[in-house]
Every structure is written in C-alpha cells, then in structure tokens.
C-alpha cells in the first residue's frame, strides 16, 4: 500500500455561503461522514494544515488583491461577483485551504508520505491573480506550485479534470515554461475559456494544453484523452512534481454540468495519473478538491480516488 496523506480541517466549514448555493458546507460534511464509514479512512495519514503565509500567496496574487479579499470579508456577507460570496471567516478559511495544500506538498517533498488528497474549501482553480470568481478566492494549486518551486522543484505539472476550465490556474502560468498546465473540461460551459488554441504565450507557448470536450462525454472519452494526449505530454515534460485539480463535477449526476463520468471512470483516471507520477517524479502527487456538487456522487468518487492513491481496491490492499 501507498502512504497517502489526507488533509482536512473543520474550520473549512466556517466559510458559509447562502442557502441554495452549490459550494456549501454540506459538501465536506457529507464527504467526511461517508469516508469515516469506509475502510479507506483508517488507512490515511492525517496531515494537520496551518494557514499559509501571505508571502506564499503573493507568489501568485499581489498584495493589493489579498488586502481587497480581506477587506471584503470584514464587510460580509459580500458578493465578489454573482457566484462568489464571502462571510467574515472566509479570508482565514481561504488561507487555511491554501495552507492545507502546501502542507501536503511539504509532506510529500519530505517523503513522509507518497501522495496526498486535500479535502478543502473554498476551491481555487478559477481564482485569477487579481480576480476572484467561480466560488474561488485564492488559487490553492497555483500557490502550491510556486511553493514547490521555492523548494527547488523546478518543473511542475498541473492536471485539471474539473468539469469547468481552470481559467485562474491557466492565467497564473500562461507565459511560464516551468509549469505544464493541462485541462480537460466541458465546453461550452462556465467560464468560457479553455479552447484548443489557448496554448500559452511567449516562453510559455506550448506549456498550456486544453482539451475541451462536448457535453455528454463519459468515462471512455475522458480516458482516451488521458491515454492519447496527456500521457505523452507529461512524459515529454518530465515534471518533478504533479498536482491534480480534482473536481468531481464531471460525474453523470452532478447538477452543474452535462457529463457522464462515473466513480469507476475517476478511479481509472486516477490510476493513470499515479502511473505518470511514478514514471516521471518518483510518485510525487498531491490531489486537491475543486468542484463536485452532488453530495453522494462526490463522496463515492473521492472514496474511489483515495482507494487508488492508497493502492487499494474495494477497501482492501492490493
């Protein structure tokens, strides 16, 4: 079995959104309740998160943006846009979410664990350097990538299978050849970015790869992209660390999209990405929760995801 870290903190529930909002506390409450009843849970290595230092945030988001988010939370409830709302605690919770991913990366870098999953909120991949959107305040994965580079992991690969394109992560690294950003997502769909011709700019041209998929795609289409496109790109890039923006809203039961991925599909994609990490960077992989809004689909999909990270099947070691 692999040593798989699990990062969660009850303070993630302090980020409150209005009744009926898709990105709500119930997501993590349902997930944790489901995992606690699963044999997977006892096999996970707990990692205690701490709020990230603002200097780590500033590698992605300028100080003026950080100050603006903090100010908005002080006047909460405050809508940053039609979808993205903060409460008084949201600033501190967002620092803790980013810190959770940094803690997981640090543990993997130190070889205390082999890989990790971060059950965090608010999510991050829509947060651009100077713009909060899509339920996201700070870009957790982007902050972690820059943290790793400060630790001398120079080449980072970010794979994003959330059903919505990670416009914020793409924007953070669009001209940077040291970060390979790969996204497969439903298109057309919010936020409208992520077309095939969006490939990076300047020195970063060719280091952004988008695979927009039409509504209705399921396991076979997703696995084909991983096998025929993503695998070769990652092997050629030879990353020193792999980060996964793991949204589970491409699930067939998710209310915010129109895809047909199953729990088995997510498990198969996880296995392929684990193999890529094994082949390129000694298995260094940290997975970070993004979307997923059907509570049962999210919980079951994450359980299968964790089984693969742990090298288990049906709750039993392989």
Secondary structure, 3 states (H helix, E strand, C coil): CCCEEEECCHHHHHCCCCCCCCCCHHHHHHHHHHHHCCCCHHHCEEECCCCCCHHHHCCCCCHHHHHHHHHHHHCCCEECCCCCEECCCHHHHHHHHHHHHHHHHHHHHCCCCCEEEECCCCCCCCCECCECECCECCCHHHHHHHHHHHCCCCCEEEEECCCCCCHHHHHHHCCCCCEEEEEEEECCCCCCCCCCCCCCCHHHCCCEEEEEECCCCEHHHHHHHHHHHHHHHHHHHCCCEEEEEECCCCECCCCCCCCEECHHHHHHHHHHHHHHHHHHHCCCEEEEECCCCCHHHHHHHHHHHHHHHHCEECCEEC
